[in-house]
Amino acid sequence: MKEIKLVVLDMAGTTVMDQHEVEYCFKQAAIKNELHSSDERILALQGYAKLYVFTLLWTEQLGKGDPRISELAAQSYADFKTILENHYRNQPVLPTEGCLALFEALHQKGIKIALTTGFYREVADIILGRLGWVANLESSTSIHLSVTPDEVKGEGRPSPAMIQYAMKSLGITDLEEVINVGDTPVDLLFGKNAGVRYALGVCNGTHSREQLAAHSNDGLLEKISDLLAYV
């Protein structure tokens, strides 16, 4: 069996502590723009690129083909960006339980670490800067690469484009040497669509074990450091 050479990890809810702040910020932008969507529906769409989510929800509210959808989605997304950036600039940003220990162990094993996210580059960089997770090969508690939909022509999850970009950037050519981990159903689909060795879910983020178990996966972890059993 081939050795793992790359671990691809989601950000909010997987490696970055998430107390449903993203959903809250999304909800505030929705309310401001009179977009009516339940908390359950917003949670179900966690992990997708946010402009796509606003477009989808406006389509559900107004009906397919309504000429207002594109403009309303763009305005809602702009408001969401402002709210979210203010949050991450001013509120505590913390790693999830066991995350830094996992980073250190992966560095010791010579395994590359790439973070992927549905966030756009600016807010991803705010979060990474607050955590000190700049791409730095000499730090045992940092990462090798971060990828947002911005780097892959806007192709967010569940398209495998971000995983493919990470592999190419880090010189990994074999999918059997790659693991993907996230805390949402679309993270699992993301890994499955890419065809990586293991598409794993972590159960202490935005979704519970029961919610994740309903979706195709190669294993569910109680916390992110449990990934070490797979490498």
C-alpha positions as CSV (number, residue, x, y, z in Angstrom):
1,M,0.0,0.0,0.0
2,K,1.4,3.4,-1.0
3,E,2.4,5.9,1.7
4,I,0.3,9.1,2.1
5,K,2.1,12.1,0.8
6,L,-0.6,14.8,1.0
7,V,-3.4,15.6,3.4
8,V,-6.0,18.1,2.2
9,L,-8.0,19.7,5.0
10,D,-10.9,22.0,5.1
11,M,-10.7,25.3,7.1
12,A,-13.7,26.4,9.1
13,G,-15.1,23.6,11.2
14,T,-12.2,21.2,10.5
15,T,-8.9,23.0,11.2
16,V,-10.3,26.4,12.3
17,M,-12.8,26.5,15.3
18,D,-16.3,27.2,14.0
19,Q,-19.1,28.0,16.5
20,H,-21.4,28.5,13.5
21,E,-20.0,32.0,12.9
22,V,-20.1,31.5,9.1
23,E,-23.8,30.5,9.2
24,Y,-24.5,33.5,11.5
25,C,-22.7,35.9,9.1
26,F,-24.5,34.4,6.1
27,K,-27.8,34.7,7.9
28,Q,-27.2,38.4,8.7
29,A,-26.5,39.1,5.0
30,A,-29.6,37.2,4.0
31,I,-31.8,39.1,6.5
32,K,-30.4,42.4,5.3
33,N,-31.4,41.5,1.7
34,E,-34.8,39.9,2.6
35,L,-33.6,36.5,1.5
36,H,-35.7,34.0,3.4
37,S,-34.0,30.7,4.2
38,S,-34.1,28.4,7.2
39,D,-31.1,27.8,9.4
40,E,-31.3,24.1,8.4
41,R,-31.0,25.0,4.7
42,I,-28.1,27.3,5.3
43,L,-26.3,24.6,7.3
44,A,-26.9,22.0,4.6
45,L,-25.0,24.3,2.1
46,Q,-22.0,24.9,4.3
47,G,-18.8,24.2,2.4
48,Y,-20.0,25.4,-1.0
49,A,-18.7,28.6,-2.5
50,K,-20.9,31.3,-1.0
51,L,-21.8,33.2,-4.2
52,Y,-23.1,29.9,-5.5
53,V,-25.2,29.5,-2.3
54,F,-26.7,32.9,-2.6
55,T,-27.6,32.3,-6.2
56,L,-29.2,29.0,-5.4
57,L,-31.2,30.4,-2.5
58,W,-32.4,33.4,-4.5
59,T,-33.4,30.9,-7.3
60,E,-35.4,28.9,-4.7
61,Q,-37.1,32.0,-3.4
62,L,-37.9,33.8,-6.7
63,G,-38.1,30.9,-9.2
64,K,-35.7,29.8,-12.0
65,G,-35.2,32.4,-14.7
66,D,-36.1,35.5,-12.6
67,P,-34.0,38.3,-14.0
68,R,-33.3,39.7,-10.5
69,I,-31.4,36.7,-9.2
70,S,-27.9,37.6,-10.4
71,E,-28.0,41.1,-9.0
72,L,-29.6,40.1,-5.7
73,A,-27.0,37.3,-5.3
74,A,-24.1,39.6,-6.0
75,Q,-25.4,42.2,-3.5
76,S,-26.1,39.6,-0.8
77,Y,-22.6,38.1,-1.3
78,A,-21.0,41.6,-1.0
79,D,-22.8,42.2,2.3
80,F,-21.8,38.7,3.5
81,K,-18.1,39.5,2.7
82,T,-18.2,42.7,4.7
83,I,-19.8,41.0,7.7
84,L,-17.5,38.0,7.5
85,E,-14.3,40.0,7.2
86,N,-15.2,42.2,10.1
87,H,-15.9,39.1,12.2
88,Y,-12.6,37.4,11.5
89,R,-10.6,40.6,11.9
90,N,-12.2,41.4,15.3
91,Q,-13.2,38.1,16.9
92,P,-10.9,35.3,18.3
93,V,-9.7,32.8,15.6
94,L,-8.5,29.5,17.0
95,P,-7.4,26.1,15.7
96,T,-9.7,23.1,16.4
97,E,-8.9,20.5,19.1
98,G,-5.9,18.4,18.1
99,C,-5.2,20.4,14.9
100,L,-1.7,21.7,15.8
101,A,-0.6,18.3,17.1
102,L,-1.8,16.9,13.8
103,F,0.2,19.5,11.8
104,E,3.3,18.7,13.8
105,A,2.9,14.9,13.3
106,L,2.4,15.3,9.6
107,H,5.5,17.5,9.3
108,Q,7.5,14.8,11.1
109,K,6.3,12.2,8.7
110,G,7.2,14.4,5.7
111,I,3.5,14.6,4.6
112,K,2.4,17.8,2.9
113,I,-0.5,19.9,4.3
114,A,-2.9,21.8,2.0
115,L,-5.9,23.7,3.3
116,T,-9.0,24.2,1.0
117,T,-12.0,26.4,1.7
118,G,-15.2,27.8,0.2
119,F,-14.0,31.2,1.3
120,Y,-12.5,33.7,-1.2
121,R,-8.8,34.5,-0.9
122,E,-9.0,37.7,1.1
123,V,-10.9,36.2,4.0
124,A,-8.9,33.0,3.9
125,D,-5.8,35.1,4.2
126,I,-7.3,37.1,7.2
127,I,-7.9,33.7,9.0
128,L,-4.5,32.3,8.1
129,G,-2.7,35.5,9.1
130,R,-4.5,35.5,12.5
131,L,-3.4,31.9,13.1
132,G,0.1,32.4,11.7
133,W,-0.5,29.6,9.2
134,V,1.5,31.1,6.3
135,A,3.0,28.6,4.0
136,N,6.2,27.9,5.8
137,L,8.1,24.7,5.3
138,E,10.3,25.4,8.4
139,S,7.4,25.6,10.9
140,S,6.1,22.4,12.3
141,T,2.7,24.0,13.1
142,S,2.1,25.6,9.7
143,I,0.9,24.5,6.3
144,H,2.4,24.0,2.9
145,L,-0.4,25.5,0.8
146,S,-3.9,27.0,0.9
147,V,-6.3,26.9,-2.0
148,T,-9.5,28.9,-2.5
149,P,-12.0,28.8,-5.4
150,D,-10.2,32.0,-6.6
151,E,-7.2,29.9,-7.7
152,V,-9.3,27.5,-9.8
153,K,-11.5,29.9,-11.8
154,G,-14.2,29.9,-9.1
155,E,-14.7,26.1,-9.1
156,G,-15.6,25.5,-5.4
157,R,-16.7,22.2,-3.9
158,P,-17.8,19.6,-4.9
159,S,-15.7,20.1,-8.0
160,P,-12.3,18.4,-7.4
161,A,-10.4,21.3,-8.9
162,M,-9.0,22.6,-5.6
163,I,-7.6,19.1,-4.7
164,Q,-6.1,18.8,-8.2
165,Y,-4.6,22.3,-7.9
166,A,-3.0,21.3,-4.5
167,M,-1.6,18.1,-5.9
168,K,-0.1,19.8,-8.9
169,S,1.4,22.6,-6.8
170,L,3.0,20.2,-4.4
171,G,4.2,17.7,-6.9
172,I,1.8,14.9,-6.0
173,T,0.6,12.8,-9.0
174,D,-1.0,9.8,-7.5
175,L,-4.5,10.0,-5.9
176,E,-3.7,7.0,-3.8
177,E,-1.2,9.2,-1.9
178,V,-3.9,11.8,-0.9
179,I,-6.4,12.1,1.9
180,N,-9.2,14.7,2.1
181,V,-10.9,15.7,5.4
182,G,-13.7,18.0,6.1
183,D,-16.7,18.5,8.4
184,T,-19.6,18.9,5.9
185,P,-21.4,16.6,3.4
186,V,-19.9,18.6,0.5
187,D,-16.4,18.0,1.8
188,L,-17.1,14.3,1.6
189,L,-18.4,14.6,-1.9
190,F,-15.4,16.8,-2.8
191,G,-13.0,14.0,-1.8
192,K,-15.1,11.3,-3.5
193,N,-15.2,13.3,-6.8
194,A,-11.5,13.8,-6.7
195,G,-10.9,10.1,-6.2
196,V,-8.5,10.4,-3.3
197,R,-7.5,7.4,-1.2
198,Y,-9.7,8.4,1.7
199,A,-12.5,10.9,1.9
200,L,-13.0,11.4,5.6
201,G,-15.3,13.4,7.8
202,V,-14.6,15.0,11.2
203,C,-17.6,15.0,13.6
204,N,-16.8,17.9,16.0
205,G,-17.3,20.7,13.4
206,T,-20.5,22.0,11.9
207,H,-22.1,18.6,11.3
208,S,-22.6,15.6,13.6
209,R,-21.6,12.0,13.1
210,E,-25.2,11.2,12.3
211,Q,-25.5,14.0,9.7
212,L,-22.2,12.9,8.0
213,A,-22.9,9.2,8.2
214,A,-25.8,9.7,5.7
215,H,-23.2,10.5,3.0
216,S,-20.7,8.3,1.2
217,N,-17.4,8.4,3.2
218,D,-14.3,6.3,3.9
219,G,-14.4,7.0,7.7
220,L,-15.6,9.5,10.3
221,L,-13.2,11.0,12.9
222,E,-14.2,12.3,16.4
223,K,-11.5,15.0,16.1
224,I,-9.0,16.0,13.4
225,S,-6.0,14.4,15.2
226,D,-7.6,11.0,14.8
227,L,-6.5,11.2,11.2
228,L,-3.1,9.9,12.3
229,A,-4.6,6.4,12.3
230,Y,-4.9,6.7,8.5
231,V,-1.3,7.8,7.8
